[in-house]
Amino acid sequence: MPDTPDMPDTQKPSQPAHAVALPQDQELVLKVIPMPGDSNANGDIFGGWVMAQVDMAGSVIPARLAQGRIATVAVNEFVFKQPVRVGDILSFYSSLQRVGRTSITVKVEVYAERFWSQGQYVKVTEALLTYVAIDERGQPREVPKPKA
């Protein structure tokens, strides 16, 4: 790749590590671009910001199934695989893992399309989260059974 001397080293184009294809068997539930206010002094996005986005993305399928209020009750697993940078286009994919009596567990995978290598994706985060259906008092309630 040609050198671009007018850019700081941290912003120079580079091939993404471990470029992958986007999942075809999961639902795209959120796309977002992190901004400078979401980053630390090195230009990497704060892990807590990524976690908040994953929680929102993870809630999409459970909210649909629960047909009402839900609450996050567990982050069963959370793995940061690659840094997220300012300007990355993040795609959040979710898939249903388990439906219990009151709880719903989903897997969320996050892919970054780097600003300088658009069209190529790298998996940056994956997580497993559990949500519980709750009533108006915040108490657990049964997840409605799907209609046949």
C-alpha positions, 0 to 999 in steps of 0.5 A, spaced: 500 500 500 502 506 498 505 511 503 500 517 505 505 522 509 500 527 510 496 522 515 499 520 522 501 513 522 495 511 527 490 513 521 494 510 515 490 505 511 492 498 512 489 491 511 484 489 516 487 483 520 483 477 519 478 479 514 471 475 514 465 475 510 459 477 514 454 472 517 448 470 513 445 466 518 444 472 523 440 478 523 443 485 522 440 489 528 444 495 529 449 499 525 453 505 528 459 509 527 463 511 533 465 518 534 471 521 537 467 523 543 467 515 544 474 514 544 480 514 549 487 518 547 489 513 542 483 513 538 481 506 540 473 506 542 472 505 550 470 498 551 464 500 555 461 504 549 462 497 545 458 494 551 452 499 551 451 498 543 452 490 544 446 490 549 442 495 545 443 490 539 442 484 543 435 486 546 432 487 539 430 479 538 428 478 545 424 485 545 420 482 539 419 475 542 417 478 549 412 482 546 413 487 552 418 489 557 425 486 558 431 487 562 438 484 561 440 479 567 446 476 564 452 478 560 454 470 560 460 472 555 464 478 552 470 477 548 474 483 545 477 480 539 480 487 535 480 494 537 474 499 535 477 505 532 473 512 530 470 512 524 469 504 523 462 502 521 460 497 526 455 492 524 451 488 529 449 481 528 444 477 533 442 470 533 437 467 538 440 461 542 435 459 547 428 461 550 426 459 557 420 460 561 422 467 562 429 468 559 431 469 552 439 468 550 442 471 544 449 471 541 451 478 538 457 478 533 460 485 531 464 486 525 468 493 523 468 495 516 474 500 517 474 507 514 480 506 510 478 499 507 471 499 506 468 493 503 472 488 508 470 486 515 473 484 521 470 481 527 471 485 533 467 483 538 462 477 540 458 476 546 452 472 549 447 475 553 441 473 557 434 478 557 428 476 562 421 478 560 418 483 566 411 485 567 410 493 569 412 492 576 419 489 574 417 482 576 419 476 571 413 474 567 413 468 562 415 469 554 409 468 550 409 462 546 409 463 538 403 462 535 402 456 530 
